[in-house]
Amino acid sequence: MTMSRAGRPRASSRETLAEAACELFLERGFEATSIADITQRAGVSRSSFFNYFTGKSAVLWAGFDERIEQLERTLRRPEATLREATLALADGFAPDSLALAMVNAEPMGVVRELETEGALRRARISASVAAHGRAGGADPLVAAARGGAWAGAILAAIEAWAHEGPGRADLAAWMSRAADAAATR
């Protein structure tokens, strides 16, 4: 009979790591928390950490990064609309490390981290929206401007949702408002 090692299920390991990281960021601050601290708190190995995250910052952004990948896939379809793609970001998006970090940026010591990493996500979304526009025949300048507007609107909606209380507020409603704002000409 072959024995298999029982381990923590993949989903719970990721969630446990994120929870441990956020606790430590609140207790010690982002800069003073090491990956070793996070893995020790979570009770997993360092290699387990890197199965889920590329670094400490990725703990905060992992859920949203998955949504950006979804947005990029959706916008590769010529028939997709920006509104449809934006509203789809809200489907099943539960309160996570990013929302916690947005609300507790100063105590967690992640203000600069959110600004820097948020700019990277904004650029990624903007590029995807602009490419979709160009593929649909939009002038490159117009497509780029729309990309910037939609990217800013999406991140603004997530931040507003986080500050309203992500367990109490409806992200879809915030995304709808953001889509309306971005679509205004």
Residue frames as a rotation matrix with the C-alpha (Angstrom) as fourth column:
MET 1
0.582 0.813 0.000 0.00
0.813 -0.582 0.000 0.00
0.000 0.000 -1.000 0.00
THR 2
-0.394 -0.710 0.583 1.36
0.706 -0.640 -0.302 3.36
0.588 0.293 0.754 -1.00
MET 3
0.154 0.381 -0.912 1.17
0.869 -0.491 -0.058 6.12
-0.470 -0.783 -0.407 1.53
SER 4
0.026 -0.135 0.991 0.63
0.658 -0.744 -0.118 9.64
0.753 0.655 0.070 0.34
ARG 5
-0.797 -0.339 -0.500 1.57
0.600 -0.537 -0.593 12.68
-0.067 -0.773 0.631 2.29
ALA 6
0.372 0.926 0.057 -1.41
0.922 -0.376 0.096 14.67
0.111 0.017 -0.994 3.32
GLY 7
-0.796 -0.605 -0.022 -0.88
0.605 -0.793 -0.071 18.33
0.025 -0.070 0.997 2.82
ARG 8
-0.353 0.644 -0.678 -2.82
0.082 -0.701 -0.709 21.49
-0.932 -0.306 0.195 3.05
PRO 9
0.344 0.527 0.777 -5.21
0.845 0.187 -0.501 21.84
-0.409 0.829 -0.381 0.09
ARG 10
-0.470 -0.637 0.611 -3.92
0.860 -0.486 0.155 24.27
0.199 0.598 0.776 -2.55
ALA 11
0.145 0.596 0.790 -6.69
0.343 -0.779 0.525 26.83
0.928 0.195 -0.318 -2.12
SER 12
0.938 0.262 -0.225 -6.37
0.290 -0.244 0.925 26.94
0.188 -0.934 -0.305 1.63
SER 13
0.106 -0.965 -0.239 -2.56
0.943 0.021 0.333 27.25
-0.316 -0.261 0.912 1.45
ARG 14
-0.461 -0.229 0.857 -2.86
0.640 -0.755 0.142 30.36
0.615 0.614 0.495 -0.71
GLU 15
0.466 0.733 0.495 -5.51
0.095 -0.598 0.796 31.84
0.879 -0.324 -0.349 1.56
THR 16
0.805 -0.221 -0.550 -3.51
0.589 0.190 0.786 30.94
-0.069 -0.957 0.283 4.66
LEU 17
-0.268 -0.956 0.120 -0.41
0.962 -0.259 0.086 32.60
-0.051 0.139 0.989 3.24
ALA 18
-0.288 0.229 0.930 -2.35
0.362 -0.873 0.327 35.74
0.887 0.431 0.168 2.31
GLU 19
0.784 0.620 0.030 -3.93
0.164 -0.254 0.953 35.91
0.599 -0.742 -0.301 5.74
ALA 20
0.500 -0.682 -0.534 -0.58
0.825 0.188 0.533 35.43
-0.263 -0.707 0.656 7.47
ALA 21
-0.451 -0.701 0.552 1.04
0.842 -0.540 0.002 38.08
0.297 0.465 0.834 5.29
CYS 22
0.047 0.555 0.831 -1.69
0.164 -0.825 0.542 40.64
0.985 0.111 -0.129 5.97
GLU 23
0.894 0.221 -0.389 -1.56
0.391 0.035 0.920 39.99
0.217 -0.975 -0.055 9.71
LEU 24
0.140 -0.942 -0.304 2.20
0.931 0.021 0.363 40.53
-0.336 -0.334 0.881 9.68
PHE 25
-0.421 -0.240 0.875 1.96
0.644 -0.759 0.102 43.63
0.639 0.606 0.474 7.50
LEU 26
0.530 0.696 0.484 -0.47
0.069 -0.604 0.794 45.08
0.845 -0.387 -0.368 10.04
GLU 27
0.886 -0.199 -0.419 1.70
0.455 0.202 0.867 44.07
-0.088 -0.959 0.269 12.99
ARG 28
0.157 -0.973 -0.170 5.17
0.670 -0.022 0.742 44.90
-0.726 -0.230 0.648 11.64
GLY 29
0.345 -0.026 -0.938 4.70
-0.569 -0.801 -0.187 46.75
-0.747 0.598 -0.291 8.40
PHE 30
0.988 0.119 -0.102 5.36
-0.148 0.489 -0.860 45.60
-0.053 0.864 0.501 4.86
GLU 31
0.422 -0.900 -0.112 9.09
-0.581 -0.173 -0.796 46.34
0.696 0.401 -0.595 4.77
ALA 32
-0.280 -0.557 0.782 9.79
-0.960 0.164 -0.227 44.68
-0.001 -0.814 -0.580 8.14
THR 33
0.484 0.515 0.707 8.03
-0.473 0.834 -0.284 41.46
-0.736 -0.197 0.647 7.13
SER 34
-0.583 -0.719 -0.379 10.04
-0.751 0.299 0.588 38.81
-0.310 0.627 -0.715 5.31
ILE 35
0.084 0.551 -0.830 8.81
-0.747 0.586 0.313 35.92
0.659 0.594 0.461 3.24
ALA 36
-0.641 -0.375 -0.669 10.29
0.141 0.800 -0.583 33.64
0.754 -0.468 -0.460 5.92
ASP 37
-0.911 0.371 0.182 8.10
-0.314 -0.334 -0.889 35.41
-0.269 -0.867 0.420 8.49
ILE 38
-0.108 0.926 -0.363 5.04
-0.994 -0.102 0.034 34.82
-0.006 0.364 0.931 6.33
THR 39
-0.010 0.083 -0.996 5.75
-0.414 0.907 0.080 31.14
0.910 0.414 0.025 5.72
GLN 40
-0.901 -0.324 -0.288 6.50
0.134 0.424 -0.896 30.55
0.413 -0.845 -0.339 9.39
ARG 41
-0.692 0.704 0.161 3.23
-0.595 -0.430 -0.679 32.20
-0.409 -0.565 0.717 10.43
ALA 42
0.146 0.792 -0.593 1.30
-0.980 0.199 0.024 30.23
0.136 0.577 0.805 7.80
GLY 43
0.156 -0.154 0.976 3.02
-0.502 0.838 0.213 26.96
-0.850 -0.523 0.053 8.67
VAL 44
0.955 0.100 0.278 4.16
0.185 0.532 -0.827 26.24
-0.231 0.841 0.489 5.13
SER 45
0.100 -0.982 0.162 7.51
0.801 0.176 0.573 26.00
-0.591 0.072 0.803 3.38
ARG 46
-0.250 -0.327 -0.911 9.22
-0.224 -0.896 0.383 28.78
-0.942 0.300 0.151 1.47
SER 47
-0.990 -0.121 0.066 8.74
0.027 0.296 0.955 26.81
-0.135 0.947 -0.290 -1.75
SER 48
-0.265 0.962 0.061 5.00
0.947 0.272 -0.173 26.66
-0.183 0.012 -0.983 -1.02
PHE 49
0.098 0.246 -0.964 4.97
0.205 -0.953 -0.222 30.46
-0.974 -0.175 -0.144 -0.88
PHE 50
-0.542 -0.437 -0.718 6.52
-0.538 -0.475 0.696 30.64
-0.645 0.764 0.023 -4.35
ASN 51
-0.776 0.422 0.468 3.97
0.601 0.719 0.349 28.16
-0.190 0.552 -0.812 -5.71
TYR 52
0.230 0.971 -0.068 1.39
0.948 -0.239 -0.212 30.92
-0.222 -0.016 -0.975 -5.24
PHE 53
0.943 0.112 -0.314 3.21
0.117 -0.993 -0.003 34.24
-0.313 -0.034 -0.949 -5.21
THR 54
0.511 -0.794 0.329 6.24
0.535 -0.006 -0.845 35.78
0.673 0.608 0.422 -6.89
GLY 55
-0.693 -0.715 0.096 6.97
0.358 -0.457 -0.815 37.99
0.626 -0.530 0.572 -3.88
LYS 56
-0.727 0.388 -0.567 5.43
0.548 -0.170 -0.819 39.87
-0.414 -0.906 -0.089 -0.97
SER 57
-0.708 0.454 -0.541 3.68
-0.532 -0.846 -0.013 42.39
-0.464 0.279 0.841 -3.18
ALA 58
-0.721 0.414 -0.556 2.02
-0.345 0.481 0.806 39.62
0.601 0.773 -0.203 -5.18
VAL 59
-0.779 0.466 -0.419 0.18
0.626 0.532 -0.571 38.57
-0.043 -0.707 -0.706 -2.01
LEU 60
-0.499 0.578 -0.646 -1.78
-0.002 -0.746 -0.666 41.81
-0.867 -0.331 0.373 -2.24
TRP 61
-0.298 0.292 -0.909 -2.44
-0.834 -0.543 0.099 41.70
-0.465 0.787 0.405 -5.97
ALA 62
-0.939 -0.220 0.263 -2.87
-0.090 0.898 0.430 38.00
-0.331 0.381 -0.864 -6.84
GLY 63
-0.227 0.938 0.263 -6.69
0.635 0.347 -0.690 38.01
-0.738 0.010 -0.675 -6.93
PHE 64
0.494 0.393 -0.775 -6.83
-0.221 -0.805 -0.550 41.18
-0.841 0.443 -0.311 -9.00
ASP 65
-0.488 -0.743 -0.459 -4.11
-0.698 0.016 0.716 39.93
-0.525 0.670 -0.526 -11.34
GLU 66
-0.747 0.314 0.586 -6.32
0.438 0.896 0.078 36.94
-0.500 0.315 -0.807 -12.13
ARG 67
0.332 0.923 -0.195 -9.11
0.493 -0.346 -0.799 39.39
-0.804 0.169 -0.569 -12.98
ILE 68
0.137 -0.361 -0.922 -6.83
-0.654 -0.733 0.189 41.35
-0.744 0.577 -0.337 -15.28
GLU 69
-0.880 -0.445 0.166 -5.98
-0.208 0.676 0.707 38.12
-0.427 0.587 -0.687 -17.12
GLN 70
-0.272 0.882 0.384 -9.72
0.748 0.445 -0.492 37.51
-0.605 0.153 -0.781 -17.49
LEU 71
0.484 0.414 -0.771 -10.20
-0.040 -0.870 -0.492 41.05
-0.874 0.269 -0.404 -18.81
GLU 72
-0.369 -0.724 -0.582 -7.39
-0.693 -0.203 0.692 40.56
-0.620 0.659 -0.426 -21.33
ARG 73
-0.861 0.105 0.497 -8.93
0.310 0.883 0.351 37.29
-0.402 0.457 -0.793 -22.57
THR 74
0.125 0.992 -0.019 -12.36
0.668 -0.099 -0.738 38.89
-0.733 0.080 -0.675 -22.86
LEU 75
0.453 0.055 -0.890 -11.06
-0.306 -0.928 -0.213 41.89
-0.837 0.369 -0.403 -24.78
ARG 76
-0.729 -0.685 -0.003 -9.30
-0.278 0.292 0.915 39.67
-0.626 0.667 -0.404 -27.32
ARG 77
-0.334 0.713 0.616 -12.76
0.843 0.519 -0.143 38.75
-0.422 0.471 -0.775 -28.58
PRO 78
-0.914 -0.080 0.397 -13.76
0.303 -0.785 0.541 41.33
0.268 0.615 0.742 -31.20
GLU 79
-0.102 0.978 0.181 -17.42
0.309 -0.142 0.940 41.24
0.946 0.152 -0.288 -30.14
ALA 80
-0.099 0.024 -0.995 -16.62
0.992 0.081 -0.097 41.98
0.078 -0.996 -0.032 -26.48
THR 81
0.523 0.265 0.810 -17.64
0.216 -0.961 0.175 45.34
0.825 0.083 -0.560 -25.08
LEU 82
-0.561 -0.767 0.313 -15.66
-0.065 -0.336 -0.940 47.33
0.825 -0.547 0.138 -22.56
ARG 83
-0.094 0.618 0.780 -18.66
-0.946 -0.299 0.124 47.51
0.310 -0.727 0.613 -20.27
GLU 84
0.830 0.400 -0.389 -19.16
-0.323 0.913 0.249 43.71
0.455 -0.081 0.887 -20.37
ALA 85
0.148 -0.875 -0.461 -15.48
0.388 0.480 -0.787 43.11
0.910 -0.062 0.411 -19.66
THR 86
-0.609 -0.359 0.708 -15.45
-0.393 -0.639 -0.662 45.61
0.689 -0.681 0.248 -16.80
LEU 87
0.233 0.795 0.560 -18.58
-0.941 0.039 0.337 44.27
0.246 -0.605 0.757 -15.14
ALA 88
0.706 -0.014 -0.708 -17.23
-0.041 0.997 -0.060 40.72
0.707 0.071 0.704 -15.41
LEU 89
-0.395 -0.913 0.104 -14.36
-0.107 -0.067 -0.992 41.76
0.912 -0.403 -0.071 -13.12
ALA 90
-0.382 0.319 0.867 -16.83
-0.896 -0.356 -0.264 41.99
0.225 -0.878 0.422 -10.26
ASP 91
0.553 0.670 -0.495 -18.26
-0.556 0.739 0.379 38.48
0.620 0.065 0.782 -10.67
GLY 92
0.817 -0.119 -0.564 -17.28
0.383 0.844 0.376 36.49
0.431 -0.523 0.735 -7.61
PHE 93
-0.203 -0.910 0.363 -14.61
0.163 -0.396 -0.903 38.98
0.966 -0.124 0.229 -6.54
ALA 94
0.661 0.426 -0.618 -14.57
0.619 0.158 0.770 38.53
0.426 -0.891 -0.159 -2.80
PRO 95
0.842 -0.415 0.345 -12.93
-0.528 -0.768 0.364 40.81
0.113 -0.488 -0.865 -0.26
ASP 96
0.721 -0.658 -0.216 -9.26
0.589 0.747 -0.308 39.92
0.364 0.095 0.927 -0.30
SER 97
0.063 -0.829 -0.556 -5.78
0.926 -0.158 0.342 41.12
-0.371 -0.537 0.758 0.59
LEU 98
-0.630 -0.300 0.716 -5.95
0.641 -0.722 0.262 44.01
0.438 0.624 0.647 -1.86
ALA 99
0.312 0.823 0.474 -9.12
0.233 -0.550 0.802 45.44
0.921 -0.140 -0.363 -0.32
LEU 100
0.756 -0.092 -0.648 -7.62
0.654 0.062 0.754 45.06
-0.029 -0.994 0.107 3.16
ALA 101
-0.282 -0.956 -0.083 -4.43
0.927 -0.294 0.233 46.78
-0.247 -0.011 0.969 2.04
MET 102
-0.376 0.193 0.907 -6.31
0.499 -0.782 0.373 49.66
0.781 0.592 0.198 0.40
VAL 103
0.669 0.719 0.188 -8.22
0.178 -0.401 0.899 50.36
0.722 -0.567 -0.396 3.59
ASN 104
0.916 -0.358 -0.182 -5.19
0.198 0.007 0.980 49.88
-0.350 -0.934 0.078 5.87
ALA 105
0.694 -0.657 0.296 -2.43
0.378 -0.018 -0.926 51.18
0.614 0.754 0.235 3.61
GLU 106
0.282 -0.621 0.731 -0.73
-0.621 -0.699 -0.355 53.35
0.732 -0.354 -0.583 6.21
PRO 107
0.514 -0.113 0.850 -0.78
-0.784 0.339 0.520 50.89
-0.347 -0.934 0.086 9.15
MET 108
0.867 -0.175 0.466 0.39
0.272 0.951 -0.149 48.10
-0.417 0.256 0.872 6.84
GLY 109
0.032 -0.895 -0.445 3.11
-0.208 -0.441 0.873 50.28
-0.978 0.065 -0.201 5.35
VAL 110
-0.290 -0.090 0.953 1.96
0.745 0.604 0.284 49.63
-0.601 0.792 -0.108 1.79
VAL 111
0.520 0.516 -0.681 1.09
0.035 -0.809 -0.587 53.13
-0.853 0.282 -0.438 0.54
ARG 112
-0.092 -0.655 -0.750 4.04
-0.824 -0.373 0.427 53.28
-0.560 0.657 -0.505 -1.85
GLU 113
-0.840 -0.193 0.507 3.63
0.008 0.930 0.366 49.61
-0.542 0.312 -0.780 -2.77
LEU 114
0.063 0.952 0.300 -0.01
0.638 0.192 -0.746 50.18
-0.767 0.238 -0.595 -3.75
GLU 115
0.531 0.086 -0.843 0.92
-0.388 -0.860 -0.333 53.25
-0.753 0.503 -0.423 -5.79
THR 116
-0.421 -0.821 -0.385 3.76
-0.769 0.098 0.632 51.52
-0.481 0.562 -0.673 -7.63
GLU 117
-0.874 0.087 0.478 2.06
0.205 0.958 0.201 48.19
-0.441 0.274 -0.855 -8.22
GLY 118
0.169 0.981 -0.092 -1.27
0.406 -0.154 -0.901 49.88
-0.898 0.115 -0.424 -8.95
ALA 119
0.199 -0.175 -0.964 0.42
-0.701 -0.713 -0.015 51.87
-0.685 0.679 -0.265 -11.73
LEU 120
-0.847 -0.530 -0.046 1.66
-0.432 0.634 0.642 48.64
-0.311 0.563 -0.765 -13.29
ARG 121
-0.531 0.728 0.434 -1.85
0.621 0.683 -0.385 47.15
-0.577 0.065 -0.814 -13.25
ARG 122
0.360 0.644 -0.675 -3.32
0.000 -0.723 -0.691 50.38
-0.933 0.248 -0.261 -14.59
ALA 123
-0.256 -0.551 -0.794 -0.84
-0.826 -0.303 0.476 50.30
-0.503 0.778 -0.377 -17.48
ARG 124
-0.943 -0.097 0.319 -1.63
0.025 0.934 0.356 46.66
-0.332 0.344 -0.878 -18.20
ILE 125
-0.082 0.988 0.131 -5.39
0.647 0.153 -0.747 47.30
-0.758 0.024 -0.652 -18.28
SER 126
0.304 0.156 -0.940 -4.89
-0.364 -0.892 -0.266 50.44
-0.880 0.423 -0.214 -20.36
ALA 127
-0.653 -0.634 -0.415 -2.83
-0.643 0.173 0.746 48.55
-0.401 0.754 -0.521 -22.94
SER 128
-0.801 0.403 0.443 -5.44
0.453 0.891 0.010 45.82
-0.391 0.209 -0.896 -23.21
VAL 129
0.244 0.927 -0.286 -8.31
0.474 -0.371 -0.798 48.28
-0.846 0.059 -0.530 -23.64
ALA 130
0.088 -0.285 -0.954 -6.31
-0.628 -0.760 0.169 50.30
-0.773 0.584 -0.246 -26.18
ALA 131
-0.898 -0.438 0.032 -5.48
-0.276 0.620 0.734 47.17
-0.342 0.651 -0.678 -28.20
HIS 132
-0.388 0.851 0.354 -9.17
0.723 0.519 -0.456 46.24
-0.572 0.079 -0.817 -28.22
GLY 133
0.419 0.549 -0.724 -10.04
0.054 -0.811 -0.583 49.71
-0.906 0.205 -0.369 -29.48
ARG 134
-0.314 -0.620 -0.719 -7.40
-0.741 -0.314 0.594 49.67
-0.594 0.719 -0.360 -32.21
ALA 135
-0.914 0.010 0.406 -8.58
0.184 0.902 0.391 46.21
-0.362 0.432 -0.826 -33.31
GLY 136
0.001 0.995 0.097 -12.06
0.790 0.059 -0.610 47.71
-0.613 0.077 -0.786 -33.62
GLY 137
0.109 -0.024 0.994 -10.78
0.913 -0.393 -0.109 50.50
0.394 0.919 -0.021 -35.85
ALA 138
0.897 0.223 -0.383 -10.31
0.387 -0.814 0.432 53.29
-0.215 -0.536 -0.817 -33.32
ASP 139
0.596 -0.708 0.379 -7.65
-0.227 -0.601 -0.766 55.90
0.770 0.371 -0.520 -33.92
PRO 140
-0.001 -0.671 -0.742 -4.55
0.628 0.577 -0.523 54.95
0.779 -0.466 0.420 -31.87
LEU 141
-0.847 -0.301 0.438 -4.65
-0.090 -0.732 -0.676 58.16
0.524 -0.612 0.593 -29.82
VAL 142
-0.011 0.938 0.348 -8.33
-0.853 -0.190 0.486 57.74
0.522 -0.291 0.802 -29.06
ALA 143
0.559 0.177 -0.810 -7.79
0.054 0.967 0.249 54.07
0.827 -0.183 0.531 -28.19
ALA 144
-0.443 -0.809 -0.387 -4.92
0.539 0.104 -0.836 54.98
0.716 -0.579 0.390 -25.83
ALA 145
-0.735 0.231 0.638 -6.96
-0.513 -0.805 -0.299 57.71
0.444 -0.547 0.710 -24.15
ARG 146
0.387 0.919 -0.076 -9.89
-0.695 0.345 0.632 55.34
0.607 -0.191 0.772 -23.67
GLY 147
0.226 -0.396 -0.890 -7.52
0.377 0.878 -0.295 52.73
0.898 -0.269 0.347 -22.30
GLY 148
-0.808 -0.583 0.083 -6.28
0.196 -0.399 -0.896 55.14
0.555 -0.708 0.436 -19.66
ALA 149
-0.399 0.748 0.531 -9.79
-0.821 -0.550 0.157 56.21
0.409 -0.373 0.833 -18.74
TRP 150
0.561 0.657 -0.503 -11.08
-0.398 0.747 0.533 52.65
0.726 -0.099 0.681 -18.37
ALA 151
-0.093 -0.673 -0.734 -8.04
0.512 0.599 -0.615 51.51
0.854 -0.433 0.289 -16.40
GLY 152
-0.888 -0.229 0.399 -8.37
-0.154 -0.669 -0.727 54.43
0.434 -0.707 0.558 -14.01
ALA 153
-0.056 0.964 0.260 -12.09
-0.872 -0.174 0.457 53.83
0.486 -0.201 0.851 -13.63
ILE 154
0.455 0.202 -0.867 -11.62
0.018 0.972 0.235 50.14
0.890 -0.122 0.439 -12.80
LEU 155
-0.456 -0.706 -0.542 -9.02
0.602 0.204 -0.772 50.78
0.656 -0.678 0.332 -10.12
ALA 156
-0.792 0.248 0.557 -11.05
-0.474 -0.825 -0.307 53.67
0.384 -0.508 0.771 -8.70
ALA 157
0.268 0.949 -0.165 -14.08
-0.646 0.304 0.700 51.38
0.714 -0.081 0.695 -8.43
ILE 158
0.249 -0.235 -0.939 -12.11
0.468 0.878 -0.096 48.74
0.848 -0.416 0.329 -6.53
GLU 159
-0.805 -0.590 -0.065 -10.70
0.358 -0.395 -0.846 51.31
0.473 -0.704 0.529 -4.14
ALA 160
-0.485 0.718 0.499 -14.13
-0.746 -0.638 0.193 52.89
0.457 -0.278 0.845 -3.53
TRP 161
0.461 0.635 -0.620 -15.57
-0.272 0.766 0.582 49.40
0.844 -0.100 0.526 -2.91
ALA 162
-0.190 -0.631 -0.752 -12.78
0.620 0.517 -0.591 48.60
0.762 -0.578 0.293 -0.46
HIS 163
-0.948 -0.223 0.229 -13.33
0.002 -0.721 -0.693 51.82
0.320 -0.656 0.684 1.49
GLU 164
-0.149 0.968 0.203 -17.10
-0.785 -0.241 0.571 51.34
0.602 -0.075 0.795 1.55
GLY 165
-0.218 0.034 0.975 -16.61
-0.751 0.632 -0.190 47.93
-0.623 -0.774 -0.112 3.13
PRO 166
-0.620 -0.112 -0.776 -16.15
-0.742 0.406 0.534 45.13
0.255 0.907 -0.335 0.61
GLY 167
-0.942 0.321 -0.102 -18.18
0.337 0.895 -0.292 42.70
-0.003 -0.310 -0.951 2.69
ARG 168
-0.261 0.878 -0.401 -21.09
0.422 -0.269 -0.866 45.13
-0.868 -0.395 -0.300 2.72
ALA 169
0.005 0.203 -0.979 -20.79
-0.632 -0.758 -0.160 46.96
-0.775 0.619 0.125 -0.60
ASP 170
0.660 0.316 0.682 -21.53
0.324 0.699 -0.637 45.61
-0.678 0.641 0.359 -4.07
LEU 171
-0.400 -0.901 -0.169 -18.50
0.139 -0.242 0.960 45.69
-0.906 0.361 0.222 -6.36
ALA 172
-0.384 0.315 0.868 -20.73
0.917 0.236 0.320 45.27
-0.104 0.919 -0.380 -9.43
ALA 173
0.721 0.687 -0.093 -22.48
0.681 -0.727 -0.093 48.55
-0.131 0.004 -0.991 -8.60
TRP 174
0.380 -0.677 -0.630 -19.13
-0.074 -0.702 0.709 50.34
-0.922 -0.223 -0.317 -8.27
MET 175
-0.614 -0.616 0.492 -17.90
0.401 0.294 0.868 48.82
-0.680 0.731 0.067 -11.54
SER 176
0.095 0.746 0.659 -21.10
0.995 -0.059 -0.078 49.89
-0.019 0.664 -0.748 -13.28
ARG 177
0.851 0.187 -0.491 -20.62
0.271 -0.957 0.103 53.46
-0.451 -0.221 -0.865 -12.09
ALA 178
-0.061 -0.966 -0.252 -16.99
-0.086 -0.246 0.965 53.36
-0.994 0.080 -0.068 -13.18
ALA 179
-0.497 -0.053 0.866 -17.96
0.771 0.430 0.469 52.01
-0.397 0.901 -0.173 -16.60
ASP 180
0.598 0.770 0.220 -20.49
0.798 -0.548 -0.250 54.83
-0.072 0.326 -0.943 -16.98
ALA 181
0.666 -0.414 -0.621 -17.82
-0.078 -0.866 0.494 57.38
-0.742 -0.280 -0.609 -16.10
ALA 182
-0.395 -0.899 0.192 -15.23
0.089 0.171 0.981 55.89
-0.915 0.404 0.013 -18.47
ALA 183
-0.312 0.356 0.881 -17.74
0.916 0.359 0.179 55.69
-0.252 0.863 -0.438 -21.33
THR 184
0.640 0.551 -0.535 -18.72
0.439 -0.834 -0.333 59.37
-0.630 -0.022 -0.776 -21.02
ARG 185
-0.026 -0.631 0.775 -17.46
0.994 -0.097 -0.046 61.33
0.105 0.769 0.630 -23.99
